[in-house]
């Protein structure tokens, strides 16, 4: 049993109990802490509490977290393009539709299952269910990810992400006319109504910055290159939707249109958001050398883009 006791300081007044504990115990996920609280494992002022209990200054919070039973995911021989691998890191091109790590409803077929097949010495820092994982891509997003193969590499890559030393650039197709050079600086947090979504209107949100580095107008949609300095959940999807230019094919954030002009009919073939992590640059955790990787659009996105480009050139 892992036991912790904290006294709430003035800066934390009004926080939900689960949010407060997640900030103090980063080794545990918020969902795990919520489960412990719901099962009676936490107290506030000596009494049992709920995950959404509001805290007051001076409250004494205790939590007892049971030791987790080991649950090692199975290695699976899945289709996973490996771009680079050495003793410290492995860089992959994650396919769209692949979940990053096992979770409820996704016990297998994940990136972690595939990585355990390709690399037998992944870092254990992320926990049994997500060994080596230092950043994530949404299930529907394809593209580049770097994974740590030992604990030292995991700690150093995590630091680079936290200190914003990692460069990440995505290619997306957005509705409307989006201009290069635009900077979107809007905090992102959990949507207060639809908890499965993120929002720029959340009461409790974290800083998020997105930049449009290049854009090509395709008469109704724009092909954009997007760089992010932060890596919030759904960040690019939320930011582009917030400025009125949702990603084409993104049903969650308003990117699916039911009345389609003939010139844009190609996008009806999309079965996911048109979003791809195309470039990734980081410093090798052991060698100290700067590494950069790029990967082209996968066939499902490239075929849609080719048709849009062909129609655009024909109308020029």
Number of C-alpha atoms within 10 A of each C-alpha: 8 8 11 13 13 14 15 19 13 11 9 17 15 14 17 16 23 23 19 19 23 18 12 11 13 9 11 15 13 18 12 12 23 20 15 19 22 13 12 14 18 27 19 22 14 11 10 16 19 19 20 13 15 17 21 18 13 14 16 16 22 19 20 17 17 11 8 9 7 9 9 14 20 16 19 17 13 14 11 15 13 15 15 12 15 9 13 20 23 20 18 21 23 27 20 20 15 21 23 22 21 19 12 5 6 12 14 18 21 24 23 27 25 22 25 19 13 18 15 10 16 26 24 17 19 18 16 18 18 22 26 28 25 21 14 18 21 15 15 18 22 26 24 27 24 23 24 28 24 18 18 15 23 25 17 17 25 17 15 16 17 13 11 15 14 20 17 22 22 22 22 26 28 29 25 18 18 23 15 15 12 13 16 17 13 19 19 24 24 19 17 14 10 9 10 9 15 24 26 22 15 15 13 14 17 14 14 21 19 21 20 21 16 17 20 16 18 21 16 13 21 22 23 24 21 25 21 21 19 20 19 20 18 17 22 25 24 24 27 21 21 17 10 15 22 27 31 26 23 21 14 16 22 18 22 20 14 6 7 12 10 7 15 17 13 17 22 14 12 16 15 21 25 26 28 28 25 22 19 20 17 20 17 16 19 12 8 9 10 11 10 14 18 15 16 14 19 14 9 14 22 13 16 18 19 12 16 21 17 10 16 15 10 8 9 5
